[in-house]
Amino acid sequence: MKQRLGLAHLFVAAFLSLLLCTNATSQDQKVAQPASSKLRAIQPPEHPIIGEQLRTFFKVIHIPSFNRQLIHEKLELQRKQLPEWYPQSVWDEIADSIENIDMAEVALPVYQKYVSQDDANFLIRFMATQGQKLAQAVLTRDTQSQLAGTAPVQARDQTIAELARNEGAEVEHILSGMSPTELHSIESQSAHWQEMQPTLRQMRSETGQAILAKQAELSKGIVAKRQSELVDAKKHYEASHPSASNPKTPH
């Protein structure tokens, strides 16, 4: 069982890179870049993950619901920092567009560089059954850390460390519920997932960048479309508040 616990924690680290790669908002600091010297040349899989698989994977680990909650809370913090003159309707449009980003669509080009269809099928099977409790625990802890003000990268590192320290019993419980066939499947892939660790960290970084870029694209597009409304709102406010400062329009 000790060996199997070690393998399970190996999978925890791998899954965290997948589970936590979409929790980014425009409020976050720039995504940390892995040192290029530590990354081996990555050969894209011959048969990369397809959109349907990624959507299924996100659904079985509840990424849409957890991510929507996290993004909504972070956007609320940003809303409170807006200048008084900023039109609520403009901000609502920005927030709605960000909250409704199709994460699978944005993340797919990145995942296809690293994850094969066979990898995706294994992950879906595992996380849809024995990995459910693990996924819930991981995403809940990461969401709580970020909402408490911890930077995303730091929150993810803390989640990994806490899980390694405190979740041994839970991991053992998960393993005890597996059939010999399921255990063999995990053990047979341990070397593959060990090799995938640097790749998954790189994938998480690139996915975070892609999501931030999409959020910025949507925000800037809405601001440009409604620029005249923003200018009028600012002028009207300043006319009725002569002593008001002139904060920079958020983007």
C-alpha positions in Angstrom: 0.0 0.0 0.0 2.9 2.4 0.7 4.0 2.1 -2.9 0.5 2.7 -4.1 0.2 5.8 -1.9 3.3 7.1 -3.6 1.8 6.5 -7.0 -1.4 8.1 -5.9 0.4 11.3 -4.8 2.2 11.3 -8.1 -1.2 11.3 -9.8 -2.3 14.1 -7.4 0.5 16.3 -8.6 -0.4 15.5 -12.3 -4.1 16.1 -11.8 -3.4 19.4 -10.0 -1.7 20.7 -13.0 -4.9 19.9 -15.0 -7.4 20.8 -12.3 -6.0 24.2 -11.5 -4.9 25.5 -14.9 -8.1 27.4 -15.7 -8.5 29.5 -12.5 -7.2 32.8 -13.8 -8.7 36.2 -14.0 -7.6 39.6 -15.2 -6.9 40.5 -11.6 -4.2 38.0 -11.3 -0.5 38.7 -11.7 1.3 37.5 -14.8 1.6 33.8 -15.1 4.9 32.4 -13.8 7.1 30.9 -16.5 9.0 27.7 -15.9 12.7 28.0 -16.5 13.3 27.0 -20.1 16.5 25.2 -19.2 14.4 22.7 -17.2 12.0 21.9 -20.0 12.9 19.1 -22.5 11.8 19.4 -26.1 8.1 18.5 -26.2 6.8 16.3 -29.0 3.1 16.9 -29.6 1.1 13.7 -29.3 0.3 11.9 -32.6 -3.4 11.8 -31.6 -4.0 14.9 -29.5 -7.0 15.3 -27.2 -10.2 16.5 -29.0 -12.7 19.2 -27.9 -15.3 16.7 -26.8 -12.9 14.9 -24.5 -11.7 18.2 -22.9 -15.3 19.3 -22.3 -16.1 16.0 -20.7 -13.0 16.1 -18.5 -13.8 19.7 -17.4 -17.4 18.6 -16.6 -16.4 15.5 -14.6 -14.1 17.5 -12.4 -16.6 20.4 -12.1 -14.3 23.0 -13.6 -17.2 25.1 -15.0 -19.0 25.6 -11.6 -15.8 26.1 -9.5 -14.2 28.4 -12.0 -17.4 30.5 -12.4 -17.6 31.0 -8.7 -14.0 32.0 -8.4 -14.1 34.4 -11.4 -17.4 36.0 -10.1 -15.8 36.7 -6.7 -12.7 38.1 -8.1 -14.6 40.3 -10.5 -16.7 41.6 -7.6 -13.4 42.7 -6.0 -12.5 44.5 -9.2 -15.9 46.2 -9.4 -15.4 47.8 -6.0 -12.2 49.4 -7.2 -13.9 51.2 -10.2 -14.3 55.0 -10.1 -17.7 56.3 -9.1 -18.5 57.5 -12.6 -18.0 54.1 -14.3 -21.3 52.9 -15.9 -22.6 49.8 -14.2 -24.0 48.6 -17.5 -20.5 48.6 -19.1 -19.0 46.7 -16.2 -21.9 44.2 -16.3 -21.2 43.5 -19.9 -17.5 43.0 -19.2 -18.1 40.7 -16.2 -20.7 38.6 -18.1 -18.4 38.1 -21.1 -15.6 37.0 -18.8 -17.8 34.7 -16.7 -19.1 33.0 -19.8 -15.8 32.4 -21.6 -15.8 28.9 -23.1 -12.8 27.5 -21.1 -12.6 24.3 -23.1 -12.4 26.3 -26.4 -9.7 28.5 -25.1 -7.7 25.8 -23.5 -7.9 23.2 -26.3 -5.0 24.4 -28.5 -2.7 24.3 -25.4 -3.9 20.8 -24.3 -3.5 19.5 -27.8 0.2 20.2 -27.6 0.7 17.9 -24.6 -2.2 15.6 -23.9 -3.1 12.6 -26.1 -6.5 11.1 -26.7 -5.4 8.0 -24.7 -4.3 10.3 -21.8 -7.7 12.1 -21.9 -9.6 8.8 -21.8 -7.7 7.6 -18.8 -8.2 10.9 -16.9 -11.9 11.0 -17.7 -12.4 7.5 -16.5 -10.4 8.0 -13.3 -11.8 11.4 -12.4 -15.4 10.4 -13.2 -15.2 7.6 -10.6 -12.5 7.2 -8.0 -11.1 10.7 -8.4 -14.3 12.6 -7.7 -13.7 13.3 -4.0 -10.1 14.2 -4.8 -11.2 16.7 -7.4 -13.7 18.3 -5.1 -11.1 18.6 -2.3 -8.5 20.1 -4.5 -10.7 22.7 -6.3 -12.4 23.7 -3.0 -9.1 24.3 -1.3 -7.6 26.2 -4.2 -10.7 28.4 -4.6 -10.7 29.2 -0.8 -7.0 30.1 -0.9 -7.4 32.5 -3.9 -10.5 34.1 -2.5 -8.5 34.7 0.7 -6.1 36.7 -1.3 -3.4 34.2 -2.1 -1.9 34.6 -5.6 -3.0 31.8 -8.0 0.4 30.2 -8.4 1.1 30.3 -4.7 -2.4 28.9 -3.9 -1.8 26.0 -6.2 1.6 25.2 -4.6 0.0 25.4 -1.2 -2.8 23.1 -2.3 -0.2 20.5 -3.5 1.7 20.8 -0.2 -1.3 20.5 2.0 -2.7 17.6 0.1 0.6 15.8 0.4 0.7 16.4 4.2 -2.9 15.9 5.1 -4.7 13.8 2.5 -2.9 10.5 2.9 -5.9 8.9 4.5 -8.2 10.2 1.8 -5.9 9.0 -0.9 -5.6 5.6 0.8 -9.4 5.5 1.0 -9.7 6.1 -2.7 -7.2 3.4 -3.5 -8.9 0.9 -1.2 -12.1 1.4 -3.2 -10.4 0.5 -6.5 -10.6 -2.8 -8.2 -7.4 -4.7 -8.9 -7.9 -3.8 -12.6 -8.1 -0.1 -11.8 -5.0 -0.3 -9.6 -3.1 -2.1 -12.2 -4.1 0.6 -14.7 -2.7 3.3 -12.5 0.5 1.5 -11.7 1.1 0.7 -15.3 1.0 4.4 -16.2 3.1 5.7 -13.3 6.3 6.1 -15.4 4.4 8.0 -18.1 2.9 10.5 -15.6 6.2 11.0 -13.8 7.7 11.9 -17.2 4.7 14.3 -17.8 5.2 16.4 -14.7 7.3 19.2 -16.3 5.0 19.1 -19.4 1.9 19.6 -17.2 3.4 22.5 -15.4 4.2 24.1 -18.8 0.7 23.4 -20.0 -0.8 25.0 -16.9 1.3 28.1 -17.5 0.3 28.4 -21.2 -3.3 27.8 -20.4 -3.3 30.6 -17.8 -1.8 32.9 -20.4 -4.4 32.0 -23.0 -7.2 32.6 -20.6 -5.8 36.0 -19.5 -5.4 37.0 -23.1 -9.0 36.0 -23.9 -10.2 38.0 -20.9 -8.2 41.1 -22.0 -9.4 40.7 -25.5 -13.1 40.7 -24.4 -12.6 43.6 -22.0 -10.8 45.8 -24.5 -13.4 45.1 -27.1 -16.3 46.1 -24.9 -14.4 49.2 -23.7 -13.7 50.2 -27.3 -17.3 49.6 -28.4 -18.7 51.7 -25.6 -15.9 54.3 -25.4 -18.2 57.3 -26.1 -20.5 56.2 -23.2 -17.5 56.0 -20.9 -16.3 59.4 -21.9 -19.7 61.0 -21.4 -20.1 59.3 -18.0 -16.7 60.6 -16.9 -17.4 64.1 -18.1 -20.9 64.2 -16.5 -19.5 63.0 -13.2 -16.6 65.6 -13.2 -19.0 68.4 -14.1 -21.1 67.6 -11.1 -18.1 66.9 -8.8 -15.6 69.6 -9.5 -13.2 68.5 -6.9 -13.2 64.8 -8.0 -10.0 63.3 -9.1 -9.6 61.9 -12.6 -8.7 58.2 -12.2 -7.6 56.3 -15.2 -10.3 54.4 -17.1 -9.9 50.7 -16.3 -9.2 48.3 -19.2 
